[in-house]
């Protein structure tokens, strides 16, 4: 079972929480204009917020009318993004889209 984005963030140390907060704030300001290294487009409706450092965190999100909807988060332990995280995020975006946000 996967945890909600908020719960994953709250389980991290304070320094990392503050860094994530700054990244999310930057994302809110720049929206669609945000780019590497802060964010990367994963598919048509799915983007990845890239928190780097000694611990790497990835937060998948979707942009709706310029507003970021945080979909899924995980602590990255391998060089490549694990496919099951990508599939889960894609499934959640599809579900949100079908429910007409």
C-alpha positions as MATLAB code, in Angstrom:
seq = 'XXXXXXXXXXXXXXXXXXXXXXXXXXXXXXXXXXXXXXXXXXXXXXXXXXXXXXXXXXXXXXXXXXXXXXXXXXXXXXXXXXXXXXXXXXXXXXXXXXXXX';
ca = [
       0.000    0.000    0.000;
       1.361    3.406   -0.882;
       1.292    6.384    1.428;
      -0.174    9.782    0.562;
       2.350   12.444   -0.465;
       1.871   14.398    2.758;
       2.581   11.377    4.970;
       5.793   10.561    3.113;
       6.998   14.161    3.418;
       6.126   14.326    7.126;
       8.280   11.238    7.792;
      11.405   12.993    6.450;
      13.854   15.071    8.501;
      13.203   18.798    8.989;
      15.950   19.948    6.604;
      14.487   17.859    3.782;
      10.929   19.024    4.583;
      12.057   22.639    4.306;
      13.786   21.923    1.003;
      10.657   20.233   -0.370;
       8.580   23.204    0.768;
      10.891   25.595   -1.133;
      10.718   23.408   -4.264;
       6.915   23.239   -4.122;
       6.797   27.005   -3.611;
       9.004   27.505   -6.685;
       6.749   25.141   -8.627;
       3.687   27.182   -7.614;
       5.341   30.372   -8.844;
       6.617   29.013  -12.169;
       4.026   26.313  -12.985;
       4.341   25.238  -16.619;
       7.581   27.169  -17.008;
       9.464   25.112  -14.404;
      12.123   22.899  -15.968;
      15.245   20.834  -15.263;
      16.810   20.402  -12.802;
      13.748   21.265  -10.665;
      11.205   19.299  -12.657;
      10.944   16.920  -15.574;
       8.054   15.930  -17.809;
       7.422   12.193  -17.513;
       4.430   11.907  -19.855;
       1.685   14.070  -21.321;
      -0.024   14.849  -17.975;
       2.633   13.770  -15.484;
       5.627   15.670  -14.169;
       8.318   14.862  -11.605;
       9.504   17.309   -8.939;
      13.155   16.404   -8.313;
      14.445   17.035   -4.783;
      18.159   16.259   -4.791;
      20.785   15.957   -2.089;
      22.017   13.208    0.219;
      18.455   11.831    0.087;
      16.645   12.107   -3.219;
      12.887   12.492   -3.181;
      10.617   12.451   -6.203;
       7.110   13.879   -6.204;
       4.932   13.214   -9.228;
       2.409   15.922   -9.992;
      -0.122   17.016  -12.558;
      -0.763   20.620  -13.598;
      -4.418   21.648  -13.725;
      -5.072   25.228  -14.808;
      -1.537   26.124  -13.691;
      -2.034   24.549  -10.265;
       0.114   21.575   -9.201;
      -1.740   18.522   -7.891;
       0.699   16.298   -5.979;
      -0.014   12.722   -7.027;
       2.653   10.417   -5.572;
       5.956   10.698   -3.696;
       8.795    8.355   -2.866;
      12.400    8.349   -1.672;
      14.560    7.422   -4.624;
      16.997    4.576   -3.943;
      18.081    3.680   -7.488;
      19.425    5.682  -10.411;
      16.353    5.069  -12.556;
      12.786    5.807  -11.519;
      11.214    2.457  -10.596;
       8.464    1.544  -13.067;
       5.931    0.689  -10.363;
       6.068    4.279   -9.050;
       5.578    5.640  -12.559;
       2.672    3.247  -13.236;
       0.976    4.177   -9.964;
       1.299    7.909  -10.653;
       0.006    7.458  -14.216;
      -2.963    5.476  -12.893;
      -3.769    8.216  -10.367;
      -3.578   10.957  -13.019;
      -5.896    8.938  -15.253;
      -8.333    8.460  -12.395;
      -8.310   12.188  -11.598;
      -8.809   13.064  -15.261;
     -11.721   10.651  -15.629;
     -13.362   12.082  -12.523;
     -13.149   15.490  -14.242;
     -11.055   17.128  -11.516;
];
